[in-house]
Amino acid sequence: MDFSKVNQLKDKLDQLRPLPPAALKNLKEYYKVEWTYHSNAIEGNTLSLMETKIVLEEGLTVGGKKLREHFEVINHAEAIDYIEEQVKQETEITHQLIKNLHYLVLKNIDNENAGQYRQLNVRISGSKHTPPHFLQVKNEMDQLISWYEKNKEELHAVELAALFHFKFVYIHPFVDGNGRTARLLMNLILMENGYPPAIVKAEDEKRYKYYEALENASMNDDYTPFIQLIMECVEESLSVYIEAVK
């Protein structure tokens, strides 16, 4: 993988640090709405970008939309706050952190399963991949956390974050909310390494490429297209940050 462009953009952003507080505040508010909207929309939430912003910033409900969709917005924003706090504290990735994050994603939607590894076998709609048996989930997650600890100093941060995302959804440790949780954890890794959050856009073509790259990695052990897609998302975010403060 050629990380030269993302490295150049990261170096450029680092040269602009410390970022002006007002610009940083604005970027955080912008990304909270963008990240929440796109991550939810990928999973089928029908609230528009503007409606997501209204729910988050005005605390209003949108007529004709499901209560679940409102909770998905509120919950995701809380999960972002949690991620940012973990980054400040330089917290290790553990089973508890992962479960805490998932609880925030699913609370008030499915309280029975929020923050709990699945106790049943699942199939992923539209995918040929069959996730591991539920009795293997704890062991698989142990291995994922060990893999992360072993590779966090060895791999490029973008590759590390992308592969962690893929490995997480491959295990599919929860009944629901795996995609949102995976993208949150991916961005936790990126942010711990000084990158802004990467937003996987929900537009039809990009959403299709995202799922296609995940499926290709699952069925063919070909991770390059998925890493490339995440790298492009990171480059886009770095460019937005640079443009906002230069």
C-alpha positions as CSV (number, residue, x, y, z in Angstrom):
1,M,0.0,0.0,0.0
2,D,1.2,3.5,-0.9
3,F,0.5,5.8,2.1
4,S,2.6,8.7,0.8
5,K,-0.4,11.0,0.1
6,V,-2.0,10.4,3.4
7,N,1.4,10.9,5.1
8,Q,1.9,14.2,3.3
9,L,-1.5,15.5,4.4
10,K,-1.0,14.3,8.0
11,D,2.4,16.1,8.1
12,K,0.8,19.2,6.7
13,L,-1.9,19.1,9.4
14,D,0.7,18.5,12.1
15,Q,2.6,21.6,11.0
16,L,-0.6,23.7,11.6
17,R,-0.9,22.4,15.2
18,P,-2.0,23.6,17.7
19,L,-5.2,24.2,15.8
20,P,-7.1,27.4,16.7
21,P,-9.7,26.5,19.4
22,A,-12.6,28.2,17.5
23,A,-11.8,26.2,14.3
24,L,-11.4,23.0,16.3
25,K,-14.8,23.5,18.0
26,N,-16.4,24.1,14.6
27,L,-14.8,21.0,13.0
28,K,-15.9,18.8,16.0
29,E,-19.5,20.1,15.6
30,Y,-19.4,19.6,11.9
31,Y,-18.0,16.1,12.1
32,K,-20.4,15.0,14.9
33,V,-23.3,15.7,12.5
34,E,-21.6,14.3,9.4
35,W,-20.3,11.1,11.1
36,T,-23.6,10.4,12.8
37,Y,-25.7,11.0,9.6
38,H,-23.5,8.9,7.3
39,S,-22.9,6.0,9.8
40,N,-26.6,5.7,10.5
41,A,-27.7,6.2,6.9
42,I,-25.4,3.3,5.8
43,E,-27.5,1.1,8.1
44,G,-30.8,2.3,6.7
45,N,-31.7,5.3,9.0
46,T,-33.9,7.6,6.8
47,L,-33.2,10.9,8.6
48,S,-31.6,13.4,6.2
49,L,-28.4,15.3,7.1
50,M,-30.4,18.4,8.0
51,E,-32.9,16.4,10.1
52,T,-30.0,14.7,11.9
53,K,-28.6,18.2,12.6
54,I,-32.0,19.3,14.0
55,V,-32.3,16.3,16.3
56,L,-28.8,16.8,17.6
57,E,-28.5,20.5,17.9
58,E,-32.1,21.5,18.6
59,G,-33.3,18.5,20.4
60,L,-36.4,18.3,18.2
61,T,-38.2,15.3,16.8
62,V,-39.0,15.0,13.1
63,G,-42.6,14.2,12.1
64,G,-43.2,11.0,10.4
65,K,-39.9,9.4,11.4
66,K,-39.5,6.4,13.8
67,L,-38.6,6.9,17.4
68,R,-35.8,4.3,16.8
69,E,-34.2,6.6,14.2
70,H,-34.1,9.5,16.6
71,F,-32.5,7.3,19.3
72,E,-29.9,6.2,16.7
73,V,-28.9,9.8,16.2
74,I,-28.8,10.7,19.9
75,N,-27.0,7.5,20.8
76,H,-24.4,7.9,18.1
77,A,-23.5,11.4,19.1
78,E,-23.1,10.2,22.7
79,A,-20.9,7.4,21.5
80,I,-18.7,10.0,19.7
81,D,-18.4,11.9,23.0
82,Y,-17.3,8.7,24.6
83,I,-14.7,8.0,21.9
84,E,-13.3,11.5,22.3
85,E,-13.0,11.0,26.1
86,Q,-11.2,7.7,25.6
87,V,-8.7,9.4,23.2
88,K,-7.9,12.1,25.8
89,Q,-7.3,9.5,28.4
90,E,-5.3,7.3,26.0
91,T,-7.5,4.3,27.0
92,E,-6.6,0.8,25.9
93,I,-9.0,-1.1,23.7
94,T,-10.6,-3.7,25.9
95,H,-13.7,-5.9,26.0
96,Q,-15.2,-3.4,28.4
97,L,-14.6,-0.4,26.2
98,I,-16.1,-2.2,23.2
99,K,-19.1,-3.2,25.2
100,N,-19.5,0.3,26.7
101,L,-19.4,1.8,23.2
102,H,-22.0,-0.7,21.9
103,Y,-24.3,-0.1,24.8
104,L,-24.3,3.6,23.9
105,V,-25.1,2.8,20.3
106,L,-28.1,0.5,21.2
107,K,-29.5,1.8,24.4
108,N,-33.2,2.6,24.4
109,I,-33.4,0.6,21.1
110,D,-32.5,-2.9,22.3
111,N,-31.6,-2.7,26.0
112,E,-31.6,-6.5,26.3
113,N,-28.6,-6.8,23.8
114,A,-27.0,-3.4,24.3
115,G,-23.4,-3.9,25.5
116,Q,-23.7,-7.8,25.4
117,Y,-21.9,-10.1,23.0
118,R,-24.4,-12.1,21.1
119,Q,-25.8,-15.4,22.5
120,L,-27.2,-16.7,19.2
121,N,-25.9,-17.3,15.7
122,V,-26.6,-14.7,13.0
123,R,-26.5,-14.2,9.3
124,I,-25.5,-11.0,7.5
125,S,-28.1,-9.9,4.9
126,G,-26.6,-9.6,1.5
127,S,-23.4,-11.4,2.4
128,K,-22.1,-14.9,1.8
129,H,-20.0,-14.7,5.0
130,T,-21.2,-16.6,8.0
131,P,-19.9,-15.1,11.3
132,P,-18.4,-17.4,13.9
133,H,-20.6,-19.5,16.2
134,F,-21.7,-17.4,19.2
135,L,-19.8,-19.7,21.5
136,Q,-16.6,-18.6,19.7
137,V,-17.3,-14.8,20.0
138,K,-15.4,-14.2,23.3
139,N,-12.4,-16.1,22.0
140,E,-12.5,-14.3,18.6
141,M,-12.6,-10.9,20.4
142,D,-9.7,-11.9,22.6
143,Q,-7.7,-12.7,19.5
144,L,-8.8,-9.4,17.9
145,I,-7.6,-7.3,20.9
146,S,-4.3,-9.3,21.0
147,W,-3.8,-8.7,17.3
148,Y,-4.4,-5.0,17.9
149,E,-1.9,-4.8,20.7
150,K,0.7,-6.7,18.7
151,N,0.3,-4.6,15.6
152,K,-0.5,-1.1,16.8
153,E,3.2,-0.1,16.7
154,E,4.0,-2.1,13.5
155,L,1.3,-1.1,11.0
156,H,0.5,2.3,9.5
157,A,-2.3,3.8,11.6
158,V,-4.7,3.8,8.6
159,E,-4.0,0.2,7.8
160,L,-4.4,-0.7,11.5
161,A,-7.7,1.1,11.8
162,A,-9.1,-0.4,8.6
163,L,-8.1,-3.9,9.4
164,F,-9.5,-3.7,12.9
165,H,-12.8,-2.5,11.4
166,F,-12.8,-5.4,9.0
167,K,-11.9,-8.0,11.6
168,F,-14.6,-6.7,14.0
169,V,-17.4,-7.0,11.5
170,Y,-16.1,-10.4,10.3
171,I,-16.6,-11.6,13.9
172,H,-20.0,-9.7,14.1
173,P,-19.9,-9.9,18.0
174,F,-23.2,-8.2,18.6
175,V,-26.8,-9.0,17.5
176,D,-27.2,-5.5,16.0
177,G,-25.1,-2.3,15.8
178,N,-21.9,-3.9,14.5
179,G,-21.3,-1.6,11.6
180,R,-21.7,1.6,13.7
181,T,-19.6,0.2,16.5
182,A,-16.9,-0.9,14.0
183,R,-16.7,2.6,12.5
184,L,-16.5,4.2,15.9
185,L,-13.7,1.9,16.9
186,M,-11.9,2.5,13.6
187,N,-12.0,6.2,14.3
188,L,-10.9,5.8,17.9
189,I,-7.7,4.2,16.5
190,L,-7.3,7.0,13.9
191,M,-7.9,9.7,16.5
192,E,-5.5,8.2,19.0
193,N,-2.9,8.4,16.2
194,G,-3.6,12.1,15.5
195,Y,-5.9,11.7,12.6
196,P,-9.4,13.3,12.2
197,P,-12.3,10.8,12.0
198,A,-12.8,9.2,8.7
199,I,-16.4,9.3,7.3
200,V,-17.6,6.5,5.1
201,K,-20.2,8.3,3.0
202,A,-23.6,6.8,2.6
203,E,-24.2,7.9,-1.0
204,D,-25.3,4.9,-3.0
205,E,-22.1,4.3,-5.0
206,K,-19.8,4.8,-2.0
207,R,-22.0,2.7,0.2
208,Y,-21.9,-0.1,-2.4
209,K,-18.1,0.1,-2.7
210,Y,-17.8,-0.1,1.1
211,Y,-19.9,-3.2,1.4
212,E,-18.3,-4.7,-1.7
213,A,-14.8,-4.2,-0.2
214,L,-15.9,-5.8,3.1
215,E,-17.3,-8.8,1.2
216,N,-14.2,-9.1,-0.9
217,A,-12.0,-9.1,2.2
218,S,-14.3,-11.7,3.9
219,M,-14.6,-14.1,1.0
220,N,-11.2,-13.7,-0.8
221,D,-8.9,-12.5,2.0
222,D,-8.2,-9.5,-0.2
223,Y,-7.9,-6.5,2.1
224,T,-6.4,-4.0,-0.2
225,P,-9.6,-2.4,-1.7
226,F,-11.0,-1.9,1.8
227,I,-7.8,-0.3,3.2
228,Q,-7.7,1.9,0.0
229,L,-11.3,3.0,0.6
230,I,-10.7,3.9,4.2
231,M,-7.4,5.7,3.2
232,E,-9.4,7.8,0.8
233,C,-11.9,8.7,3.6
234,V,-9.0,9.7,5.8
235,E,-7.4,11.8,3.1
236,E,-10.7,13.6,2.6
237,S,-11.0,14.4,6.3
238,L,-7.4,15.6,6.5
239,S,-8.0,17.9,3.6
240,V,-11.1,19.4,5.3
241,Y,-9.2,20.0,8.5
242,I,-6.2,21.6,6.6
243,E,-8.6,23.8,4.6
244,A,-10.4,24.9,7.8
245,V,-7.3,26.2,9.6
246,K,-4.7,27.2,7.0
